[in-house]
Amino acid sequence: RQMCIRDRLRFEGMSVNIPEQTLKKIVVAPCSGVGQTVGTISRQAAYIVVDEIMPNETLLLCLPAYVTNVEEDVKMVEENPDRIIAVDGCGYRCMTKILEGRGFKPAKTIIVSTIIAEMDLKIDKFKNRAKLGDIENMVVSEVARRVIEAVKDLGGN
């Protein structure tokens, strides 16, 4: 798990009196639904962007930690309120609704099920949720591409 920048600096014994601008990152908030393949696709795309492609520009929000008020995740949203990308798995848009219910409107919303429809693909809702197949991995790549585009739109490199 990533630490909030402020907490990481404290942990490393460094001063936390750094410019607020330095703390600004883009929060990628993926679907946490474990019951359907679209949730897995959402999370895999988020991991690719946050861990591999844009680790210096992004942070990964853990939905269960956020709703149970884990300080790191709450701070992440509070410190970057206008720089949140919700990656919802389906049309229920749970991540977006939870953020909005706490007063934070995502700057960008990406819905995996909409992308699947745009790509004219058929994906079994449950079959490959634990281990994605080739078709699902194509969708992961497309979702990751759109998250990267959204990060750039919000000022990330």
WOTA-V566793 format. One record per residue. N is the residue number from 1. RES is the residue in one letter. PSI is psi in whole degrees, -180 to 180 (999 if undefined). Layout:
N&RES&PSI, N&RES&PSI
//
This chain:
1&R&142, 2&Q&145, 3&M&149, 4&C&143, 5&I&-45, 6&R&-46, 7&D&-38, 8&R&-43, 9&L&-42, 10&R&-44, 11&F&-38, 12&E&4, 13&G&18, 14&M&161, 15&S&143, 16&V&7, 17&N&68, 18&I&156, 19&P&140, 20&E&-35, 21&Q&-35, 22&T&-29, 23&L&-17, 24&K&122, 25&K&170, 26&I&127, 27&V&122, 28&V&119, 29&A&92, 30&P&160, 31&C&140, 32&S&10, 33&G&118, 34&V&-5, 35&G&-17, 36&Q&157, 37&T&-35, 38&V&-30, 39&G&-44, 40&T&-43, 41&I&-45, 42&S&-49, 43&R&-42, 44&Q&-42, 45&A&-42, 46&A&-43, 47&Y&-42, 48&I&-47, 49&V&-51, 50&V&-41, 51&D&-33, 52&E&-42, 53&I&-42, 54&M&52, 55&P&-25, 56&N&-17, 57&E&-14, 58&T&160, 59&L&151, 60&L&122, 61&L&132, 62&C&113, 63&L&-50, 64&P&-39, 65&A&-39, 66&Y&-48, 67&V&-18, 68&T&14, 69&N&37, 70&V&125, 71&E&-45, 72&E&-45, 73&D&-36, 74&V&-46, 75&K&-40, 76&M&-45, 77&V&-45, 78&E&-34, 79&E&-14, 80&N&50, 81&P&-26, 82&D&18, 83&R&46, 84&I&131, 85&I&115, 86&A&129, 87&V&88, 88&D&143, 89&G&-42, 90&C&-176, 91&G&-12, 92&Y&-26, 93&R&48, 94&C&-47, 95&M&-48, 96&T&-46, 97&K&-39, 98&I&-45, 99&L&-46, 100&E&-36, 101&G&-21, 102&R&11, 103&G&14, 104&F&117, 105&K&122, 106&P&141, 107&A&-32, 108&K&145, 109&T&131, 110&I&131, 111&I&116, 112&V&-45, 113&S&-32, 114&T&-41, 115&I&-42, 116&I&-44, 117&A&-42, 118&E&-34, 119&M&-3, 120&D&45, 121&L&158, 122&K&124, 123&I&132, 124&D&131, 125&K&-28, 126&F&-27, 127&K&-48, 128&N&27, 129&R&-27, 130&A&-34, 131&K&110, 132&L&144, 133&G&-172, 134&D&-43, 135&I&-44, 136&E&-38, 137&N&-29, 138&M&-41, 139&V&-41, 140&V&-47, 141&S&-42, 142&E&-42, 143&V&-45, 144&A&-42, 145&R&-42, 146&R&-34, 147&V&-44, 148&I&-44, 149&E&-42, 150&A&-41, 151&V&-45, 152&K&-40, 153&D&-30, 154&L&7, 155&G&3, 156&G&158, 157&N&999
//
